[in-house]
Amino acid sequence: QCAFTILDCSRFGWNPESLSDVMAFAVAGSSRNDQWAVGLDGRAMRFEGLAWNTVPTPVHNTLIRAWANTPDDAWAVGQSRSSPPLPSVVIHWDGQAWSEVPGVPADEYIDIWGIGPEAMWIATPSRVLAFDGTTWTPVGTVTGTPIALRGTAPDDLWVATQQGPLLHYKGAGWVTTDSPAGANLQF
């Protein structure tokens, strides 16, 4: 039998964590004692220094990406599905509960990144959307299909694309940057 095992990982400082209530597809956190694991059927668990605890969300989508800025500001995006029909979704943790984010333009959300509740970005298959706390607006014109989004500031965003090149936004449009030699970026 051939199977993946993590039994020897503790030799390298890795310790397996038991997530009893979520098949995790994404983790995000703002500190070592503030971590989220999100995944299948809209399930979420939170680690606050001692143990992982289940936290309900208002959705049943598979949550595929997450981002956390502070203990009271975490975000996740969930995929759409056809049976039963559910549109792609963005949810937000405000320190008390998860809630759906209203007013997000309809699309299939792929990734999320941000620096606070009034400065968030979402990648979709054809564009990047910016949120200023009230309104979502497109950020320039993206060429290629985004698969991951990260940044350091509103004028320093990076998008990995399915086609290979990295896109860099410096506040006035996206610039194509070749991936490192031989790199196959997949998330």
C-alpha positions as CSV (number, residue, x, y, z in Angstrom):
1,Q,0.0,0.0,0.0
2,C,1.2,3.5,-0.9
3,A,-0.1,6.4,1.1
4,F,1.0,9.8,2.4
5,T,2.0,9.9,6.0
6,I,3.0,12.7,8.4
7,L,4.1,10.4,11.2
8,D,7.8,11.4,11.0
9,C,7.1,15.2,10.6
10,S,7.5,15.9,14.3
11,R,11.2,15.3,13.9
12,F,11.2,18.5,11.9
13,G,9.1,20.6,14.3
14,W,5.7,19.8,12.6
15,N,2.9,18.6,14.8
16,P,-0.3,17.1,13.5
17,E,-3.5,19.0,14.6
18,S,-6.8,17.3,14.9
19,L,-9.6,19.1,13.0
20,S,-12.7,17.1,14.1
21,D,-15.3,19.2,12.3
22,V,-13.7,20.5,9.1
23,M,-12.0,19.1,6.0
24,A,-9.8,22.1,5.6
25,F,-9.0,23.6,2.2
26,A,-7.6,26.9,3.6
27,V,-6.0,28.2,6.7
28,A,-5.5,31.8,7.7
29,G,-4.5,33.6,10.9
30,S,-3.3,36.9,12.3
31,S,-1.0,35.4,15.0
32,R,0.1,32.1,16.4
33,N,-2.9,32.1,18.7
34,D,-5.5,33.2,16.1
35,Q,-5.8,30.7,13.3
36,W,-8.8,29.7,11.1
37,A,-9.3,26.5,9.1
38,V,-12.2,26.5,6.6
39,G,-13.4,24.0,4.1
40,L,-16.1,21.6,3.0
41,D,-19.8,22.6,3.5
42,G,-19.0,26.0,4.9
43,R,-17.4,24.6,8.0
44,A,-14.9,26.6,10.0
45,M,-12.8,25.9,13.1
46,R,-10.7,28.4,15.1
47,F,-7.6,28.0,17.1
48,E,-7.1,30.5,19.9
49,G,-4.0,29.1,21.6
50,L,-5.3,25.9,23.3
51,A,-7.6,24.0,21.0
52,W,-9.5,24.0,17.7
53,N,-13.2,25.0,18.2
54,T,-16.0,24.8,15.7
55,V,-17.5,28.2,14.7
56,P,-20.7,28.2,12.6
57,T,-20.9,30.0,9.3
58,P,-24.1,31.0,7.5
59,V,-23.1,29.1,4.3
60,H,-22.9,25.6,2.9
61,N,-20.4,26.4,0.1
62,T,-17.0,24.8,0.1
63,L,-14.7,27.5,1.5
64,I,-11.5,27.4,-0.6
65,R,-9.5,30.5,0.5
66,A,-9.3,32.6,3.6
67,W,-7.5,35.6,5.0
68,A,-7.2,37.1,8.5
69,N,-6.0,40.5,9.4
70,T,-6.8,40.6,13.2
71,P,-8.8,38.4,15.6
72,D,-11.9,40.3,14.7
73,D,-11.3,40.6,10.9
74,A,-11.2,37.4,8.9
75,W,-12.5,36.6,5.4
76,A,-13.2,33.5,3.3
77,V,-14.5,32.8,-0.2
78,G,-16.6,29.8,-1.2
79,Q,-17.2,28.1,-4.5
80,S,-20.6,27.9,-6.2
81,R,-22.2,24.6,-6.8
82,S,-25.1,23.4,-8.9
83,S,-26.8,20.8,-6.6
84,P,-28.3,22.3,-4.6
85,P,-27.7,25.6,-6.4
86,L,-25.5,28.0,-4.4
87,P,-23.7,31.1,-5.9
88,S,-20.1,31.7,-5.0
89,V,-19.9,33.6,-1.7
90,V,-17.7,35.9,0.4
91,I,-18.0,35.7,4.2
92,H,-16.6,37.9,7.0
93,W,-15.8,37.3,10.7
94,D,-16.3,40.4,12.8
95,G,-15.1,39.0,16.1
96,Q,-18.5,37.7,17.0
97,A,-19.9,35.8,14.0
98,W,-19.4,35.0,10.4
99,S,-21.8,36.7,8.0
100,E,-22.2,36.9,4.2
101,V,-20.8,40.0,2.7
102,P,-23.5,41.9,0.7
103,G,-23.0,43.7,-2.6
104,V,-20.2,41.6,-4.0
105,P,-20.6,41.4,-7.8
106,A,-21.7,38.0,-8.9
107,D,-18.7,35.9,-10.1
108,E,-16.8,32.7,-9.1
109,Y,-14.4,33.9,-6.3
110,I,-11.0,32.3,-6.4
111,D,-8.9,34.0,-3.7
112,I,-9.1,36.9,-1.1
113,W,-6.4,39.1,0.4
114,G,-6.5,42.4,2.3
115,I,-5.2,44.8,4.9
116,G,-8.4,45.5,6.8
117,P,-12.2,45.6,6.6
118,E,-12.0,48.6,4.4
119,A,-9.3,47.4,2.1
120,M,-9.9,43.9,0.7
121,W,-9.3,42.4,-2.8
122,I,-10.9,39.3,-4.4
123,A,-9.7,37.4,-7.5
124,T,-12.2,35.9,-9.9
125,P,-11.6,34.0,-13.2
126,S,-11.3,37.3,-15.1
127,R,-10.7,40.2,-12.8
128,V,-9.7,41.5,-9.4
129,L,-12.2,43.4,-7.3
130,A,-11.3,46.0,-4.6
131,F,-13.5,46.7,-1.5
132,D,-13.3,50.1,0.3
133,G,-15.6,49.1,3.1
134,T,-18.7,50.1,1.0
135,T,-18.2,49.4,-2.7
136,W,-16.6,46.7,-4.8
137,T,-14.8,48.0,-7.9
138,P,-12.6,46.3,-10.6
139,V,-8.9,46.9,-10.3
140,G,-7.6,47.5,-13.8
141,T,-7.8,44.8,-16.6
142,V,-6.4,41.4,-15.8
143,T,-5.0,39.3,-18.6
144,G,-5.0,35.5,-17.9
145,T,-7.0,33.6,-15.3
146,P,-6.1,34.4,-11.7
147,I,-5.5,31.5,-9.4
148,A,-4.0,33.3,-6.4
149,L,-3.9,36.9,-5.1
150,R,-1.5,38.5,-2.5
151,G,0.0,41.9,-1.8
152,T,1.6,44.2,0.6
153,A,-0.4,47.4,0.0
154,P,-3.2,48.8,-2.3
155,D,-0.5,49.7,-4.8
156,D,1.4,46.5,-4.6
157,L,-0.8,43.5,-5.6
158,W,0.4,40.3,-7.1
159,V,-1.7,37.7,-9.0
160,A,-0.5,34.3,-10.2
161,T,-2.3,33.2,-13.3
162,Q,-3.3,29.8,-14.7
163,Q,-1.3,30.6,-17.8
164,G,1.9,31.2,-15.9
165,P,2.9,34.8,-15.8
166,L,2.6,36.8,-12.6
167,L,0.7,40.1,-12.7
168,H,1.8,43.0,-10.6
169,Y,-0.4,46.0,-9.8
170,K,1.5,49.1,-8.8
171,G,-1.5,51.4,-8.6
172,A,-1.9,52.2,-12.3
173,G,-2.5,49.0,-14.1
174,W,-1.3,45.4,-14.2
175,V,2.2,44.6,-15.5
176,T,3.1,41.0,-16.6
177,T,6.1,39.6,-14.9
178,D,7.6,36.2,-15.9
179,S,7.5,33.6,-13.2
180,P,10.8,32.4,-11.9
181,A,12.6,30.0,-14.3
182,G,11.0,26.6,-14.3
183,A,8.3,27.6,-11.8
184,N,4.9,26.1,-12.2
185,L,2.6,28.1,-9.9
186,Q,-0.3,26.1,-8.6
187,F,-2.5,26.8,-5.5
